[in-house]
Amino acid sequence: MASVRDPDDAGVLIGGREDREIVIVEYSPGWPARFEQERERIAAALGGLARRIAHVGSTAVPGLAAKPIVDLLVTVDDPDDEAAYLPALERAGYVLRVREPGHRMFRTPERDVHVHIWEAGSDEERRHLVFRDRLRASEEDRREYEQTKRALAARFRDMNDYADAKSDVITRIMARAARDAAHRGRSGREEETGLVDLNEETK
Protein backbone atom coordinates (compact mmCIF):
# COMPACT_ATOMS: atom_id res chain seq x y z
CA MET A 1 0.00 0.00 0.00
CA ALA A 2 2.86 2.37 0.64
CA SER A 3 3.79 4.87 -2.04
CA VAL A 4 6.36 7.63 -2.30
CA ARG A 5 5.20 11.23 -2.29
CA ASP A 6 7.22 12.33 -5.31
CA PRO A 7 8.89 9.51 -7.25
CA ASP A 8 10.81 12.04 -9.34
CA ASP A 9 12.57 13.37 -6.24
CA ALA A 10 15.96 11.66 -6.08
CA GLY A 11 15.95 12.20 -2.33
CA VAL A 12 12.86 10.01 -2.02
CA LEU A 13 13.35 7.21 -4.54
CA ILE A 14 16.92 6.04 -4.11
CA GLY A 15 18.34 5.18 -7.53
CA GLY A 16 15.48 6.78 -9.47
CA ARG A 17 12.65 5.14 -11.39
CA GLU A 18 12.99 1.60 -12.71
CA ASP A 19 11.44 0.17 -15.85
CA ARG A 20 10.29 -3.31 -14.80
CA GLU A 21 7.61 -5.67 -15.95
CA ILE A 22 4.96 -6.01 -13.24
CA VAL A 23 3.95 -9.65 -12.92
CA ILE A 24 1.00 -10.95 -10.90
CA VAL A 25 1.23 -14.63 -9.96
CA GLU A 26 -1.09 -17.02 -8.15
CA TYR A 27 -0.86 -17.19 -4.37
CA SER A 28 2.06 -19.25 -3.10
CA PRO A 29 1.91 -21.14 0.22
CA GLY A 30 5.64 -20.46 0.45
CA TRP A 31 5.13 -16.75 1.09
CA PRO A 32 4.33 -17.06 4.82
CA ALA A 33 7.48 -19.16 5.27
CA ARG A 34 9.52 -16.52 3.48
CA PHE A 35 8.03 -13.90 5.78
CA GLU A 36 9.12 -15.92 8.82
CA GLN A 37 12.63 -16.19 7.43
CA GLU A 38 12.85 -12.43 6.93
CA ARG A 39 11.18 -11.72 10.26
CA GLU A 40 13.87 -13.69 12.05
CA ARG A 41 16.62 -11.89 10.14
CA ILE A 42 15.18 -8.46 10.94
CA ALA A 43 14.55 -9.33 14.58
CA ALA A 44 18.16 -10.49 14.94
CA ALA A 45 19.41 -7.29 13.30
CA LEU A 46 17.26 -4.79 15.20
CA GLY A 47 16.50 -6.46 18.52
CA GLY A 48 14.32 -4.28 20.71
CA LEU A 49 14.33 -1.42 18.21
CA ALA A 50 11.64 -3.25 16.22
CA ARG A 51 8.34 -2.76 18.00
CA ARG A 52 6.45 -4.91 15.48
CA ILE A 53 7.37 -7.09 12.52
CA ALA A 54 4.29 -8.06 10.51
CA HIS A 55 3.50 -9.64 7.17
CA VAL A 56 1.44 -7.20 5.11
CA GLY A 57 0.48 -6.68 1.49
CA SER A 58 -1.04 -9.20 -0.88
CA THR A 59 1.38 -12.03 -0.08
CA ALA A 60 -0.05 -11.96 3.46
CA VAL A 61 -3.56 -12.80 2.19
CA PRO A 62 -4.16 -16.51 1.50
CA GLY A 63 -5.63 -17.12 -1.93
CA LEU A 64 -4.84 -13.66 -3.31
CA ALA A 65 -2.74 -13.38 -6.46
CA ALA A 66 0.16 -10.97 -6.03
CA LYS A 67 3.48 -9.71 -7.22
CA PRO A 68 6.01 -12.26 -5.88
CA ILE A 69 7.38 -9.71 -3.42
CA VAL A 70 6.96 -10.30 0.31
CA ASP A 71 6.15 -7.08 2.21
CA LEU A 72 7.06 -6.64 5.85
CA LEU A 73 5.90 -3.83 8.11
CA VAL A 74 8.47 -2.95 10.78
CA THR A 75 7.63 -0.30 13.34
CA VAL A 76 10.15 1.72 15.34
CA ASP A 77 9.90 4.72 17.64
CA ASP A 78 11.18 7.20 15.02
CA PRO A 79 11.55 6.18 11.36
CA ASP A 80 13.42 9.43 10.65
CA ASP A 81 16.19 8.42 13.06
CA GLU A 82 18.01 6.35 10.45
CA ALA A 83 21.14 6.04 12.54
CA ALA A 84 19.22 3.81 14.93
CA TYR A 85 18.42 1.07 12.42
CA LEU A 86 19.80 1.70 8.91
CA PRO A 87 23.34 0.35 9.52
CA ALA A 88 21.93 -2.81 11.11
CA LEU A 89 19.54 -3.47 8.23
CA GLU A 90 22.29 -2.85 5.68
CA ARG A 91 24.58 -5.30 7.50
CA ALA A 92 21.71 -7.81 7.36
CA GLY A 93 21.68 -7.46 3.57
CA TYR A 94 18.86 -5.00 2.92
CA VAL A 95 19.26 -2.01 0.59
CA LEU A 96 17.56 1.36 1.13
CA ARG A 97 15.17 2.17 -1.72
CA VAL A 98 12.71 4.79 -0.41
CA ARG A 99 13.33 7.67 1.97
CA GLU A 100 10.41 9.96 2.82
CA PRO A 101 9.32 11.66 6.06
CA GLY A 102 8.10 9.03 8.51
CA HIS A 103 8.77 6.12 6.16
CA ARG A 104 11.68 4.14 4.78
CA MET A 105 11.61 1.12 2.49
CA PHE A 106 14.44 -1.38 2.17
CA ARG A 107 14.58 -4.36 -0.15
CA THR A 108 16.70 -7.40 -0.81
CA PRO A 109 19.23 -7.22 -3.66
CA GLU A 110 17.02 -9.75 -5.47
CA ARG A 111 14.09 -7.32 -5.07
CA ASP A 112 11.80 -10.07 -3.79
CA VAL A 113 11.33 -8.65 -0.27
CA HIS A 114 10.31 -5.12 0.74
CA VAL A 115 10.76 -3.92 4.33
CA HIS A 116 8.71 -0.86 5.24
CA ILE A 117 9.70 1.13 8.32
CA TRP A 118 6.85 3.07 9.97
CA GLU A 119 6.31 4.69 13.34
CA ALA A 120 4.93 2.42 16.06
CA GLY A 121 1.27 3.20 16.76
CA SER A 122 0.94 5.39 13.67
CA ASP A 123 -2.03 5.66 11.33
CA GLU A 124 0.05 3.98 8.60
CA GLU A 125 0.74 0.97 10.80
CA ARG A 126 -2.95 0.65 11.56
CA ARG A 127 -4.00 1.20 7.94
CA HIS A 128 -1.78 -1.56 6.58
CA LEU A 129 -3.00 -4.05 9.15
CA VAL A 130 -6.66 -3.15 8.71
CA PHE A 131 -6.40 -3.47 4.93
CA ARG A 132 -4.66 -6.83 5.17
CA ASP A 133 -7.25 -8.18 7.59
CA ARG A 134 -10.13 -6.90 5.47
CA LEU A 135 -8.80 -8.77 2.45
CA ARG A 136 -8.34 -11.89 4.53
CA ALA A 137 -11.95 -11.71 5.68
CA SER A 138 -13.79 -10.62 2.51
CA GLU A 139 -13.85 -12.77 -0.61
CA GLU A 140 -15.63 -9.98 -2.50
CA ASP A 141 -12.93 -7.45 -1.70
CA ARG A 142 -10.16 -9.93 -2.51
CA ARG A 143 -11.73 -10.53 -5.91
CA GLU A 144 -12.10 -6.82 -6.69
CA TYR A 145 -8.57 -6.07 -5.56
CA GLU A 146 -7.08 -8.91 -7.58
CA GLN A 147 -8.96 -7.95 -10.74
CA THR A 148 -7.80 -4.36 -10.35
CA LYS A 149 -4.19 -5.40 -9.83
CA ARG A 150 -4.15 -7.63 -12.89
CA ALA A 151 -5.58 -4.84 -15.05
CA LEU A 152 -3.09 -2.27 -13.77
CA ALA A 153 -0.11 -4.61 -14.09
CA ALA A 154 -0.85 -4.82 -17.81
CA ARG A 155 -0.78 -1.02 -18.08
CA PHE A 156 2.27 0.02 -16.06
CA ARG A 157 5.98 -0.75 -15.99
CA ASP A 158 6.85 1.48 -13.04
CA MET A 159 6.09 0.14 -9.57
CA ASN A 160 5.31 3.58 -8.19
CA ASP A 161 2.80 4.40 -10.92
CA TYR A 162 1.24 0.98 -10.38
CA ALA A 163 0.97 1.56 -6.62
CA ASP A 164 -0.54 5.02 -7.09
CA ALA A 165 -3.11 3.65 -9.54
CA LYS A 166 -4.40 1.27 -6.86
CA SER A 167 -5.42 4.14 -4.59
CA ASP A 168 -9.07 4.21 -5.66
CA VAL A 169 -9.74 0.53 -5.03
CA ILE A 170 -7.89 0.66 -1.72
CA THR A 171 -10.00 3.65 -0.66
CA ARG A 172 -13.22 1.78 -1.53
CA ILE A 173 -12.20 -1.32 0.41
CA MET A 174 -11.13 0.69 3.44
CA ALA A 175 -14.44 2.57 3.36
CA ARG A 176 -16.34 -0.72 3.42
CA ALA A 177 -14.20 -1.90 6.34
CA ALA A 178 -15.04 1.29 8.25
CA ARG A 179 -18.74 0.98 7.40
CA ASP A 180 -18.89 -2.61 8.60
CA ALA A 181 -17.00 -1.78 11.78
CA ALA A 182 -19.48 0.99 12.55
CA HIS A 183 -22.38 -1.33 11.78
CA ARG A 184 -21.07 -3.80 14.34
CA GLY A 185 -21.38 -1.05 16.91
CA ARG A 186 -17.74 -0.43 17.65
CA SER A 187 -16.89 2.83 19.37
CA GLY A 188 -14.38 5.64 18.91
CA ARG A 189 -11.55 5.12 16.49
CA GLU A 190 -12.40 1.48 15.97
CA GLU A 191 -15.57 2.58 14.16
CA GLU A 192 -13.49 4.50 11.67
CA THR A 193 -10.82 1.92 10.91
CA GLY A 194 -11.92 -1.59 11.80
CA LEU A 195 -9.14 -1.60 14.39
CA VAL A 196 -6.95 -4.68 14.57
CA ASP A 197 -5.15 -5.75 17.70
CA LEU A 198 -1.94 -3.76 17.70
CA ASN A 199 -0.42 -6.27 20.13
CA GLU A 200 -0.50 -9.14 17.66
CA GLU A 201 2.30 -10.11 15.29
CA THR A 202 5.09 -8.53 17.25
CA LYS A 203 8.54 -10.00 16.96
C-alpha positions as CSV (number, residue, x, y, z in Angstrom):
1,M,0.0,0.0,0.0
2,A,2.9,2.4,0.6
3,S,3.8,4.9,-2.0
4,V,6.4,7.6,-2.3
5,R,5.2,11.2,-2.3
6,D,7.2,12.3,-5.3
7,P,8.9,9.5,-7.2
8,D,10.8,12.0,-9.3
9,D,12.6,13.4,-6.2
10,A,16.0,11.7,-6.1
11,G,16.0,12.2,-2.3
12,V,12.9,10.0,-2.0
13,L,13.3,7.2,-4.5
14,I,16.9,6.0,-4.1
15,G,18.3,5.2,-7.5
16,G,15.5,6.8,-9.5
17,R,12.7,5.1,-11.4
18,E,13.0,1.6,-12.7
19,D,11.4,0.2,-15.8
20,R,10.3,-3.3,-14.8
21,E,7.6,-5.7,-15.9
22,I,5.0,-6.0,-13.2
23,V,3.9,-9.6,-12.9
24,I,1.0,-10.9,-10.9
25,V,1.2,-14.6,-10.0
26,E,-1.1,-17.0,-8.2
27,Y,-0.9,-17.2,-4.4
28,S,2.1,-19.2,-3.1
29,P,1.9,-21.1,0.2
30,G,5.6,-20.5,0.4
31,W,5.1,-16.8,1.1
32,P,4.3,-17.1,4.8
33,A,7.5,-19.2,5.3
34,R,9.5,-16.5,3.5
35,F,8.0,-13.9,5.8
36,E,9.1,-15.9,8.8
37,Q,12.6,-16.2,7.4
38,E,12.9,-12.4,6.9
39,R,11.2,-11.7,10.3
40,E,13.9,-13.7,12.1
41,R,16.6,-11.9,10.1
42,I,15.2,-8.5,10.9
43,A,14.6,-9.3,14.6
44,A,18.2,-10.5,14.9
45,A,19.4,-7.3,13.3
46,L,17.3,-4.8,15.2
47,G,16.5,-6.5,18.5
48,G,14.3,-4.3,20.7
49,L,14.3,-1.4,18.2
50,A,11.6,-3.3,16.2
51,R,8.3,-2.8,18.0
52,R,6.5,-4.9,15.5
53,I,7.4,-7.1,12.5
54,A,4.3,-8.1,10.5
55,H,3.5,-9.6,7.2
56,V,1.4,-7.2,5.1
57,G,0.5,-6.7,1.5
58,S,-1.0,-9.2,-0.9
59,T,1.4,-12.0,-0.1
60,A,-0.1,-12.0,3.5
61,V,-3.6,-12.8,2.2
62,P,-4.2,-16.5,1.5
63,G,-5.6,-17.1,-1.9
64,L,-4.8,-13.7,-3.3
65,A,-2.7,-13.4,-6.5
66,A,0.2,-11.0,-6.0
67,K,3.5,-9.7,-7.2
68,P,6.0,-12.3,-5.9
69,I,7.4,-9.7,-3.4
70,V,7.0,-10.3,0.3
71,D,6.2,-7.1,2.2
72,L,7.1,-6.6,5.9
73,L,5.9,-3.8,8.1
74,V,8.5,-3.0,10.8
75,T,7.6,-0.3,13.3
76,V,10.1,1.7,15.3
77,D,9.9,4.7,17.6
78,D,11.2,7.2,15.0
79,P,11.6,6.2,11.4
80,D,13.4,9.4,10.6
81,D,16.2,8.4,13.1
82,E,18.0,6.3,10.5
83,A,21.1,6.0,12.5
84,A,19.2,3.8,14.9
85,Y,18.4,1.1,12.4
86,L,19.8,1.7,8.9
87,P,23.3,0.4,9.5
88,A,21.9,-2.8,11.1
89,L,19.5,-3.5,8.2
90,E,22.3,-2.9,5.7
91,R,24.6,-5.3,7.5
92,A,21.7,-7.8,7.4
93,G,21.7,-7.5,3.6
94,Y,18.9,-5.0,2.9
95,V,19.3,-2.0,0.6
96,L,17.6,1.4,1.1
97,R,15.2,2.2,-1.7
98,V,12.7,4.8,-0.4
99,R,13.3,7.7,2.0
100,E,10.4,10.0,2.8
101,P,9.3,11.7,6.1
102,G,8.1,9.0,8.5
103,H,8.8,6.1,6.2
104,R,11.7,4.1,4.8
105,M,11.6,1.1,2.5
106,F,14.4,-1.4,2.2
107,R,14.6,-4.4,-0.1
108,T,16.7,-7.4,-0.8
109,P,19.2,-7.2,-3.7
110,E,17.0,-9.7,-5.5
111,R,14.1,-7.3,-5.1
112,D,11.8,-10.1,-3.8
113,V,11.3,-8.6,-0.3
114,H,10.3,-5.1,0.7
115,V,10.8,-3.9,4.3
116,H,8.7,-0.9,5.2
117,I,9.7,1.1,8.3
118,W,6.9,3.1,10.0
119,E,6.3,4.7,13.3
120,A,4.9,2.4,16.1
121,G,1.3,3.2,16.8
122,S,0.9,5.4,13.7
123,D,-2.0,5.7,11.3
124,E,0.1,4.0,8.6
125,E,0.7,1.0,10.8
126,R,-3.0,0.7,11.6
127,R,-4.0,1.2,7.9
128,H,-1.8,-1.6,6.6
129,L,-3.0,-4.1,9.2
130,V,-6.7,-3.2,8.7
131,F,-6.4,-3.5,4.9
132,R,-4.7,-6.8,5.2
133,D,-7.2,-8.2,7.6
134,R,-10.1,-6.9,5.5
135,L,-8.8,-8.8,2.4
136,R,-8.3,-11.9,4.5
137,A,-12.0,-11.7,5.7
138,S,-13.8,-10.6,2.5
139,E,-13.8,-12.8,-0.6
140,E,-15.6,-10.0,-2.5
141,D,-12.9,-7.4,-1.7
142,R,-10.2,-9.9,-2.5
143,R,-11.7,-10.5,-5.9
144,E,-12.1,-6.8,-6.7
145,Y,-8.6,-6.1,-5.6
146,E,-7.1,-8.9,-7.6
147,Q,-9.0,-8.0,-10.7
148,T,-7.8,-4.4,-10.4
149,K,-4.2,-5.4,-9.8
150,R,-4.2,-7.6,-12.9
151,A,-5.6,-4.8,-15.1
152,L,-3.1,-2.3,-13.8
153,A,-0.1,-4.6,-14.1
154,A,-0.8,-4.8,-17.8
155,R,-0.8,-1.0,-18.1
156,F,2.3,0.0,-16.1
157,R,6.0,-0.8,-16.0
158,D,6.8,1.5,-13.0
159,M,6.1,0.1,-9.6
160,N,5.3,3.6,-8.2
161,D,2.8,4.4,-10.9
162,Y,1.2,1.0,-10.4
163,A,1.0,1.6,-6.6
164,D,-0.5,5.0,-7.1
165,A,-3.1,3.7,-9.5
166,K,-4.4,1.3,-6.9
167,S,-5.4,4.1,-4.6
168,D,-9.1,4.2,-5.7
169,V,-9.7,0.5,-5.0
170,I,-7.9,0.7,-1.7
171,T,-10.0,3.6,-0.7
172,R,-13.2,1.8,-1.5
173,I,-12.2,-1.3,0.4
174,M,-11.1,0.7,3.4
175,A,-14.4,2.6,3.4
176,R,-16.3,-0.7,3.4
177,A,-14.2,-1.9,6.3
178,A,-15.0,1.3,8.2
179,R,-18.7,1.0,7.4
180,D,-18.9,-2.6,8.6
181,A,-17.0,-1.8,11.8
182,A,-19.5,1.0,12.5
183,H,-22.4,-1.3,11.8
184,R,-21.1,-3.8,14.3
185,G,-21.4,-1.1,16.9
186,R,-17.7,-0.4,17.7
187,S,-16.9,2.8,19.4
188,G,-14.4,5.6,18.9
189,R,-11.5,5.1,16.5
190,E,-12.4,1.5,16.0
191,E,-15.6,2.6,14.2
192,E,-13.5,4.5,11.7
193,T,-10.8,1.9,10.9
194,G,-11.9,-1.6,11.8
195,L,-9.1,-1.6,14.4
196,V,-7.0,-4.7,14.6
197,D,-5.2,-5.8,17.7
198,L,-1.9,-3.8,17.7
199,N,-0.4,-6.3,20.1
200,E,-0.5,-9.1,17.7
201,E,2.3,-10.1,15.3
202,T,5.1,-8.5,17.3
203,K,8.5,-10.0,17.0
